[in-house]
Amino acid sequence: MLCTCRINLVRWLSALWQGAGFPEENELINSSGRQRQSHSPLSASTLLQMRVTVFLLVIYFSGASAAPILEPIFGWLEGLSGSNNSSPSPAAATVETQSLDELYKLAVTEGGQLTVRAGGDTSVQQDPFVQSFQERFPNINITITVDLSKYHDGIIDRSLNLTGKAGVDVAHLQTYHDFVRWKAEGRLLNYKPAGWDQVTDDVKDPDGAFVGMAYYLFTNTYATAKTSASDAPKKFLDYLDSKWKDRIVSVYPNDDDAVLFEFYKIQQTHGWQAIYDFIAQGINWVRGTATPSTVLLSDGPEAVTFTTATGFPDASSGVVEQLPPESDSSALVIWAQRAAIFNTAEHPAAAKLYMNWLLSVDYQTVLASGGWSVRNDVPQKEGLKPLADYGSMLDTKPFDKWMLDRELVERFRMQFEQLLGLPQGLSPIDEPAGSLRRIGVYQ
């Protein structure tokens, strides 16, 4: 430890005595590589503190007993020099106490406008959502732009870079890592809607910067007109049976991070040969996670998939979801779609109304009709157990961890780009509105 301290001391002495910090750290690129931040000049008092500290360090430099004293001092200096590339987070928010009706009045007084960017696969995917909001709050004009989450974040980042503003009031997206980064950059408003304490800790930021608004689950799904519950695949290796050759539809793994995570789990569990064998099954590769349901309901041969979310509809819908056995849940992914208010929101009152409505018992009950609510006091769909009872199989944390490791994600994505090529076809957002079938609460 003493050796490390001495190396650190040499590194700090000249720069801190002059109050200059480290030239190589004066301008940092954040983890996304998209935006630069500069450190503020040091005040006279801070410079004096640094010089006193340097003097103390010199006194202790030659003593072995100095190590435990020097280490905390280095930590203090690190904070003074601004070597962290994250902006300080504002104080944690308190939980909202106003009712929806009170918040509604404030939003109307503000002007009655709201802009939202929502992750999704079809241009009409959020239409029932918008209709439900406007029925409850008719004097709020809500404009929701639906697109793939991986495109929304780039649009928001460019706006922040060009104008300093996000260009939108609220976003709810799959890209968990973006919310973590935006918080670190000081882009998000710390806000805790009513009912915050009922939201599962795993899906909310402790300071209120973002919160999970809905769970999404991709798992075994089959067309009732083409196979039966007993015959349909229950675990990944079942899809390799010759009877499913040319009868499987799947989203390109390299086109969606959640699907990519499923294939990562499969590769980690069963190895690359299982991936090769799956590809050899003559998969119908498609874009957009709402697309497989449409294909299953078509006249084509495709009967099964594990890359779509339908919200456990009843058999009358034509498709049925089945959870895998605990022994192999590799072909499954679950995550919480995060939502946040940007601190540059032009309509903050309407944004707060929206966030409170998203987490309200009434709306969470609607979402739970397709599985589970992010609120602990809203019961799950009949026939399902509480989410926590499924243990690691339906744990959202592994996907969050995966999303934060962008080097791993992109490296694995390139593996599938080499195996399958670039995703082919129109973006699902550009498909004709009537070409995709709506199944369940999430599509």
C-alpha positions in Angstrom: 0.0 0.0 0.0 2.9 2.4 0.8 4.3 1.9 -2.6 1.0 2.8 -4.2 0.8 5.9 -2.0 4.2 7.0 -3.1 3.3 6.6 -6.7 0.1 8.5 -6.2 2.0 11.2 -4.3 4.4 11.9 -7.1 1.5 12.0 -9.5 -0.3 14.6 -7.4 2.5 16.9 -6.1 3.3 19.1 -9.1 -0.2 19.4 -10.5 -1.9 20.1 -7.2 0.7 22.6 -6.0 -0.1 24.6 -9.1 -3.9 24.0 -8.7 -4.1 22.8 -12.2 -5.4 19.2 -11.8 -4.3 16.7 -14.3 -4.2 17.9 -17.9 -5.3 14.5 -19.2 -8.4 14.7 -16.9 -9.4 18.3 -17.5 -11.6 17.2 -20.4 -13.4 13.9 -20.1 -15.5 11.8 -22.5 -18.4 10.1 -20.7 -19.1 6.3 -21.0 -21.2 6.8 -24.1 -18.4 8.7 -25.9 -21.0 11.2 -27.0 -20.4 14.3 -24.8 -17.6 16.2 -23.3 -17.5 17.9 -19.9 -15.0 20.3 -18.5 -14.0 20.8 -14.9 -14.7 24.1 -13.2 -11.6 26.2 -12.1 -10.5 25.6 -8.5 -11.3 28.3 -5.9 -8.6 30.0 -3.9 -9.7 28.2 -0.7 -9.6 24.9 -2.4 -6.2 25.6 -3.8 -5.0 26.5 -0.3 -6.4 23.2 1.1 -4.6 21.3 -1.6 -1.3 23.0 -0.9 -1.6 22.3 2.9 -2.4 18.7 2.1 0.6 18.4 -0.2 2.8 19.8 2.6 1.4 17.1 5.0 2.0 14.4 2.4 5.6 15.4 2.2 6.0 15.1 5.9 4.6 11.6 5.9 6.2 10.5 2.7 9.1 8.5 4.2 7.2 6.8 7.0 5.7 3.3 6.6 3.0 4.3 9.1 1.8 7.0 6.7 -0.1 4.6 4.4 -3.3 4.5 6.4 -3.2 8.3 6.8 -2.5 9.0 3.1 -5.2 6.8 1.6 -8.2 8.8 2.9 -6.4 12.1 2.0 -6.0 10.9 -1.6 -9.7 10.1 -1.6 -10.4 13.7 -0.4 -8.1 15.1 -3.1 -9.9 13.0 -5.8 -13.1 14.6 -4.9 -11.7 18.2 -4.8 -10.1 17.8 -8.2 -13.3 16.8 -9.9 -11.9 13.6 -11.4 -15.3 12.0 -11.5 -16.9 12.4 -14.9 -20.5 12.4 -13.4 -22.3 15.6 -12.4 -23.3 15.7 -8.8 -26.8 14.2 -8.3 -29.4 16.6 -6.9 -30.8 15.7 -3.5 -33.2 12.7 -3.4 -36.8 13.6 -4.0 -39.6 13.2 -1.5 -42.7 11.2 -2.4 -45.5 13.1 -4.2 -48.5 13.8 -1.9 -50.8 15.6 -4.3 -53.7 13.6 -5.9 -54.1 13.0 -9.6 -56.8 15.5 -9.8 -54.7 18.2 -8.1 -51.8 17.4 -10.5 -54.2 17.5 -13.4 -55.2 21.1 -12.5 -51.6 22.1 -12.4 -50.9 20.5 -15.8 -53.9 22.3 -17.4 -52.8 25.6 -15.9 -49.3 25.0 -17.3 -50.8 24.7 -20.8 -52.1 21.2 -21.1 -49.3 19.8 -23.3 -47.1 16.7 -22.8 -44.4 15.1 -25.0 -43.3 11.5 -24.5 -40.8 9.2 -26.2 -41.8 5.5 -25.8 -39.9 2.4 -26.7 -41.9 0.1 -28.9 -42.0 -1.9 -32.2 -45.0 -0.5 -34.0 -46.3 3.0 -34.7 -49.7 2.2 -33.2 -48.4 0.2 -30.2 -49.2 3.0 -27.7 -52.6 4.0 -29.2 -54.7 2.3 -26.5 -52.3 3.8 -23.9 -52.8 7.3 -25.2 -56.6 6.8 -25.4 -56.7 5.6 -21.8 -54.7 8.7 -20.6 -56.8 11.2 -22.5 -60.0 9.6 -21.3 -58.8 10.3 -17.8 -57.3 13.7 -18.5 -59.2 15.1 -21.6 -57.6 18.6 -21.3 -54.1 17.3 -21.7 -52.8 17.0 -25.3 -50.3 14.1 -25.1 -47.9 13.5 -28.0 -46.2 10.1 -27.9 -43.5 9.2 -30.4 -43.0 5.4 -30.6 -39.7 4.0 -31.9 -37.1 1.4 -31.0 -35.5 2.4 -27.7 -32.1 2.1 -29.3 -33.0 5.0 -31.6 -34.8 7.2 -29.1 -31.6 7.5 -27.0 -29.6 8.7 -29.9 -32.2 11.3 -30.8 -32.3 12.5 -27.2 -28.5 12.6 -26.9 -28.2 14.7 -30.1 -30.7 17.1 -28.8 -28.9 17.4 -25.5 -25.6 17.9 -27.3 -27.0 20.5 -29.7 -29.4 22.5 -27.5 -28.7 21.4 -23.9 -32.3 20.2 -23.8 -33.7 16.6 -24.2 -36.5 17.8 -26.6 -39.0 15.7 -24.7 -40.7 15.7 -21.3 -40.7 12.0 -20.4 -39.1 8.9 -21.9 -39.8 5.2 -21.1 -37.4 2.9 -22.8 -35.8 -0.6 -22.6 -32.3 0.9 -22.5 -31.6 0.9 -18.7 -28.0 1.9 -19.2 -29.1 5.2 -20.7 -31.1 6.2 -17.6 -28.0 5.4 -15.4 -25.9 7.5 -17.7 -28.4 10.4 -17.9 -28.6 10.4 -14.2 -24.8 10.6 -13.9 -24.8 13.5 -16.3 -27.4 15.4 -14.3 -30.0 15.1 -17.1 -32.9 13.7 -15.1 -35.3 15.2 -12.6 -35.3 13.4 -9.3 -39.0 12.8 -8.7 -41.0 10.1 -6.8 -44.6 9.7 -7.8 -47.3 8.8 -5.3 -47.1 5.1 -4.5 -43.3 5.1 -4.7 -42.8 3.1 -1.6 -44.9 0.3 -3.1 -42.6 -0.1 -6.1 -40.2 -2.9 -6.0 -36.7 -1.7 -5.0 -34.9 -3.5 -7.8 -36.6 -1.4 -10.5 -36.4 2.1 -9.1 -33.5 4.6 -8.6 -33.1 5.4 -4.9 -33.0 9.1 -5.6 -36.0 9.1 -7.8 -34.2 9.7 -11.1 -36.0 6.9 -12.9 -38.5 4.1 -12.1 -39.7 0.9 -13.7 -43.2 1.4 -15.1 -44.0 -2.1 -16.6 -42.5 -5.5 -16.8 -41.8 -7.1 -20.2 -41.3 -10.8 -20.6 -40.1 -12.9 -23.6 -40.7 -16.6 -23.2 -42.1 -19.7 -25.0 -45.1 -18.8 -27.2 -47.0 -21.0 -29.5 -49.9 -20.7 -32.0 -52.9 -22.7 -30.8 -54.0 -23.5 -34.4 -50.6 -25.1 -35.2 -49.6 -27.0 -32.0 -50.7 -27.8 -28.5 -49.5 -26.9 -25.0 -48.2 -30.4 -24.4 -46.3 -30.5 -27.7 -44.9 -26.9 -27.8 -41.3 -26.4 -26.7 -40.8 -25.8 -22.9 -37.1 -25.2 -22.9 -34.5 -24.2 -25.4 -33.2 -27.6 -26.4 -36.8 -28.5 -27.4 -36.6 -26.1 -30.3 -33.8 -28.2 -31.8 -36.1 -31.1 -32.4 -36.4 -31.9 -36.1 -40.2 -31.4 -35.9 -39.7 -27.7 -35.5 -37.5 -27.3 -38.6 -38.9 -24.3 -40.7 -41.6 -23.7 -38.0 -39.8 -21.2 -35.8 -39.9 -17.4 -36.0 -37.4 -15.3 -34.1 -36.4 -11.7 -33.8 -32.8 -11.0 -35.0 -30.7 -11.1 -31.8 -28.5 -8.4 -33.2 -31.6 -6.1 -33.6 -32.8 -6.1 -30.0 -30.9 -6.1 -26.7 -33.4 -8.2 -24.8 -33.5 -10.9 -27.5 -29.7 -10.7 -27.6 -29.6 -11.3 -23.9 -31.7 -14.5 -24.4 -29.2 -15.8 -26.9 -26.3 -14.9 -24.5 -28.0 -16.9 -21.8 -28.5 -19.8 -24.3 -24.8 -19.6 -25.3 -23.6 -19.5 -21.7 -25.9 -22.5 -20.8 -25.6 -24.7 -23.9 -22.6 -23.5 -25.9 -22.1 -22.3 -29.4 -23.0 -25.6 -31.0 -26.6 -25.2 -29.7 -26.7 -21.8 -31.4 -25.5 -23.3 -34.6 -28.0 -26.1 -34.4 -30.8 -23.6 -33.8 -29.8 -21.5 -36.8 -29.8 -24.7 -38.9 -33.5 -25.1 -38.1 -34.4 -22.7 -40.9 -35.5 -19.8 -38.7 -37.7 -17.1 -40.1 -35.7 -14.1 -38.8 -37.8 -10.9 -38.4 -37.5 -7.4 -37.0 -39.5 -6.1 -34.1 -40.6 -8.1 -31.1 -44.3 -7.7 -31.9 -43.7 -9.3 -35.3 -43.5 -13.0 -34.2 -47.1 -12.9 -32.9 -48.3 -11.7 -36.3 -46.3 -14.5 -38.0 -47.7 -17.1 -35.6 -51.2 -16.0 -36.5 -50.6 -16.1 -40.2 -51.2 -19.0 -42.6 -47.5 -19.7 -42.7 -45.9 -22.8 -41.1 -44.3 -20.9 -38.2 -45.8 -22.2 -34.9 -43.4 -21.2 -32.0 -41.1 -18.5 -30.8 -39.5 -17.3 -27.5 -38.8 -13.7 -28.7 -42.1 -11.9 -28.2 -44.2 -10.5 -25.3 -48.0 -11.1 -25.4 -48.9 -10.8 -21.8 -50.3 -14.3 -21.1 -53.4 -13.9 -23.3 -56.1 -16.6 -23.1 -56.2 -19.3 -25.8 -58.9 -17.5 -27.7 -56.3 -15.0 -28.9 -54.7 -17.7 -30.9 -51.3 -17.6 -29.1 -50.3 -18.8 -25.7 -47.3 -18.1 -23.5 -45.7 -20.8 -21.3 -43.0 -20.4 -18.7 -40.0 -22.8 -18.9 -39.0 -25.2 -16.2 -36.7 -23.9 -13.5 -34.0 -26.3 -14.8 -33.5 -24.3 -18.0 -34.9 -20.8 -18.4 -32.2 -19.7 -20.8 -34.7 -18.8 -23.6 -36.4 -16.2 -21.4 -35.8 -12.6 -20.5 -37.6 -10.2 -18.2 -37.0 -6.5 -17.5 -38.7 -3.4 -16.2 -39.2 -0.6 -18.8 -37.8 2.5 -17.1 -39.4 5.9 -17.2 -38.0 9.3 -16.3 -38.6 13.1 -16.5 -35.8 15.1 -18.0 -34.8 18.2 -16.0 -35.2 20.3 -19.2 -38.9 19.2 -19.6 -40.9 22.1 -21.0 -44.0 20.7 -19.3 -42.9 19.5 -15.9 -46.4 19.6 -14.3 -47.8 17.5 -17.1 -44.8 15.2 -16.8 -45.4 14.7 -13.1 -49.1 14.0 -13.8 -48.1 11.4 -16.3 -45.6 9.6 -14.0 -48.2 9.5 -11.2 -50.7 8.0 -13.6 -48.2 5.4 -14.8 -47.7 4.2 -11.3 -51.3 4.6 -10.1 -53.1 1.5 -8.8 -55.7 1.9 -11.6 -53.2 1.8 -14.4 -50.9 -0.7 -12.8 -53.9 -3.0 -12.5 -54.4 -2.8 -16.3 -50.7 -3.7 -16.8 -51.0 -6.6 -14.3 -53.7 -8.1 -16.5 -50.7 -9.1 -18.7 -48.6 -10.5 -15.9 -47.3 -8.5 -13.0 -47.3 -4.9 -11.7 -44.2 -3.1 -10.5 -46.2 -2.2 -7.4 -46.2 -4.7 -4.6 -49.8 -3.9 -3.7 -51.3 -4.8 -7.1 -52.0 -8.5 -7.6 -50.6 -10.4 -10.6 -52.7 -12.0 -13.3 -54.8 -14.8 -12.1 -53.0 -18.2 -12.5 -49.6 -16.7 -11.9 -47.6 -16.6 -8.7 -46.1 -13.4 -7.3 -43.0 -12.5 -9.3 -40.6 -13.0 -6.3 -41.9 -16.6 -5.9 -40.2 -17.5 -9.2 -36.8 -16.8 -7.8 -33.9 -16.3 -10.2 -35.9 -17.4 -13.3 -37.9 -14.1 -13.2 -35.2 -11.9 -11.7 -34.8 -8.6 -13.5 -31.3 -7.7 -12.2 -29.3 -9.9 -14.6 -30.7 -8.1 -17.6 -29.9 -4.7 -16.0 -26.3 -5.9 -15.3 -26.0 -7.0 -18.9 -27.3 -3.7 -20.3 -24.6 -1.8 -18.3 -21.8 -3.8 -19.8 -21.9 -2.2 -23.3 -18.5 -3.8 -24.3 -19.9 -7.3 -23.7 -23.2 -6.4 -25.4 -21.6 -5.0 -28.5 -19.1 -7.8 -28.8 -21.8 -10.5 -28.6 -24.0 -8.5 -31.1 -21.1 -8.7 -33.6 -21.0 -12.5 -33.2 -24.6 -12.7 -34.5 -24.0 -10.1 -37.2 -21.3 -12.4 -38.5 -23.5 -15.4 -38.2 -26.7 -13.9 -39.6 -25.7 -10.7 -41.3 -27.4 -7.4 -40.8 -31.1 -7.5 -39.9 -33.1 -7.5 -43.1 -36.4 -5.7 -43.8 -38.1 -2.5 -42.8 -38.0 -1.2 -39.3 -41.2 -2.5 -37.7 -42.1 1.2 -37.1 -42.2 1.6 -40.9 -44.6 -1.3 -41.4 -48.1 -0.4 -42.5 -50.3 0.2 -39.4 -52.6 -2.7 -40.2 -49.9 -5.3 -41.0 -49.2 -6.3 -37.4 -51.7 -8.0 -35.2 -52.2 -6.8 -31.6 -52.1 -9.5 -29.0 -52.5 -8.9 -25.3 -51.7 -5.8 -23.2 -48.1 -5.2 -24.3 -48.6 -5.1 -28.1 
